Amino acid sequence: MNAPTALAFEVGHTAVNATVILLSIFYVKSSLCRTYALNHAIVSSLISCFEMFLNFVEITGFLKDSFFGSKLKWTHFMKVVINQYTNCTYCVFSTLIVLMNYILYTYPMKYSHLMNKRKVLHVLIAGHGVVIFLVALVVPGAINEVVMKNSARVTEVNLFALLFFFQHIVLHIQLGVMTVLYVMAVYKIIKFTKKKKSRNARRSQLLSVLIYCTPPNIFLLINLRKGF
């Protein structure tokens, strides 16, 4: 993809993220779906804005020496870190939101007893803590490979590479857990619908979460490869 096409794509990507953020803050009632969409849009905006800026620099030449000259390796490193944060956020928060919505749908009384807005906030903060930890696992390897060796892939097996592979194992486990939750959620929806014991609002919310979580994680699974 050439720079003008990539810039146009990222402008559209950023506009969509901005729309989701504005709608979530000012027009959509508070819910787990809203929280999920808002978190994803904010984090996704980081990588889309950064990519948009880099494409703008490449096309116009503005600050090109700063970002494509001697500091190119660090520019690539920043891109790797932001991209890692985005991918880990997709994985962690999708798992958390699907899990909480599954419990809310299947055990509404227990959910209302265990969870409130404050506890949900604590769960989300803990989720960001997990994301930061997962990103921190690949930072040393990214510095070693991207900055020091100018490589976008792991070139040797060392401690940094082991941390990188450990992070990928954790992400694959989380995707596996989410897949199990998907199957359980779909089973409950079918089961409760047949027995006519399911509230339409809760069923719609759970279906929405499953639909919203699917595309990002398909792309995430594709991107979980050896390179940074």
N, C-alpha and C positions, 0 to 999 in steps of 0.2 A: 504494500500500500504506500503510494507516494505521499509526500508531506501535505499538499493541499487537500487530498482526499481524507487523510488521517485527521487533519485539522477540522474539516467539516463534520466528520464523524464525532469527534470529541466535543465540538460545540453543541451538537445535538444531544450527546450523552449528558453534558453538563446542564443543558436546558431541562432535560427530563428530570434529573436529580433535583434541580432547583424547584421545579413544579411540585414534585413529591414532598419536598421539605415544606414548602409554603402551604400546601393543602393539609399536610399532617399537623402543622402547628396551628393554623387558623380556622380550618373548616371541618376536620375529622375529629370525632369524639375519641376520647382516650380509650384505648384497648390494646391488647397484645399485638394485634395486626398492625395498628398504627405505630406502636413502638418498634416493631420489626422493620417496617418500611422506612421509618425515620432514621434508624441506626444504619441501615444499609445505604440509604441515599446520602447521608452525611459522609460516611467513609468512602463510598464510591466517588463522591465529588472530589476527594483528595487526589485520587489517581487520574481522574478525567481532567481536572484543572491543570495538573502537572504535565500531563501528556499534551494538552492543548497549548500550554506555554512553550514547551519544547518544539512543537511543530511550528508555532508562530515565529520562534527564534530562527529556526532553520529556513523558513520561507523569506523572512524580512532581513535577516542578518543582524537584527538588533541583539546586542550582547552575545553575539555568536562566539567571540573569542573566549568569553567567560565560561560558557556552557559546552562548547564543542572544541575547545582548544586543549590546554594543559589540564583542565579540570573535567575532561570528559569522563574519566573513570569515576570520579566522585558524583557526577551527574547520574551516571548509570547506577551507582550504588544507592543514591537517594530514590531512584525509580524502583529498584529492587525492594527496598525497605517499605515504601508506600504500597507497592503491589502485594508484598507479603502480608502487610497489615490488613489490606482489603480482603484478600483470600481467606485469611484466618478468621476475620470477622464474619464473613459469609458462613463459614463452616460452624463456628462456635455458636453464633446467635441463631442460626437456623435450627440447630439441635435443641437449644434451650427453648425457643419459641414453640417448636413442634411438641416438645415434651410437656411444657406448661399447658398448651391448648389441649393436648390429649388428656391430661389429668382433669382439666376443667370440664371437658366434654364427658369423660367417663365417670369421674367421681366429683361432681360439682359441690357436694356438701363438704367433702374432705378438703377440696381446693379452697373453698371460702373460709374454712377453719384455719388452714395452714398459711394461706397467702393473703396479703393485702397490698396496697400500693407501695408502702414503705419496703416490704419484703421483696416485692417484684423489682424495685429499684436496686436493692442490695444484690439480687441475683444478676441484674444487668451490669452492675459495677464489677462484680466478681467475673462476669463474662469478659469484660474488657481487660481485667487482670490476667485471665488465661490467654487472651490474644497477645498481650504485651509479652508474656512469658514465651509463647510460641515464636513470636518474631525475634525475641532476643536470642533464641537458639540458633538462628541462621545468620545473625549479624556478624559474628566473628568469621564465619566461612565466607560471607559476602565480601568482607574486607580483604580476606586472604586471596580469594579467587578473582573478584571483580577489580579491586583497587590495585592489589600488588601484582597480580599475574595477567590482568586484562582479559580474563576468561569469564564466559557466562555459564560455565559448567564446572562441576566438581572434577578436578584433574588428578587428585590423589587421595588416598584413604588416610586420613589423620583424625585428630580429635574434632576439628571443625567439621569435617565431612560426616563424622558419626553423629554430631549434634544435628546436622542438617537432615540426615536420614531418620533420626529419632523423631524430629518434628513431623516428617512425612508419615511415619508410622502412626503417630498420634492423630493426625488429620484423617488418615484412612480409617482408623478405629472409630472416630467421631462420625464419619460418613456411613460406616457400617451400622452404628447405633441408630443414626437417623433413618436408615433404610428399614431397620426393624420397627421403628416407631411409625414409619409410613404404612407398613403392612398392617400393624396393629390398629392404627387409626382408621384405615380403609375398612378393615374387618368390623370394627365397632360401628362405623357409619352404616354399613350394609345390615348388620345384625339389628341395630336399634331402629333403623328405618323399616325393616320388615315387621318388627314388633310394635311399631308406631309409638315408641317411647321416647323418641328423640325430639328435642325442641328445635324448631327450624332455625332460630337465631344461632344457637350453639353449633348446629351442624354446618350452617353456612360459614361461620367463622373458622371452624376447623378445616373445611374444604378450601377456604380462601388461603389459609396459612400453607396448606400442602401445595397448592398451585403456585403461590408466590415463592416458596422455598425451592421449587424444583429447578427452574432454569439456572440460577446462580450456581447451584451445586453440581449440575451437569458440566458447566464450563470449568468449575473448580476441579472436578475429577479429571477432566482432560488436561488441565494445566499442571497437575501434580506429577511432574516428570523430574528427570535428573537435574536439569539446569535451573539457574536462578530466575 
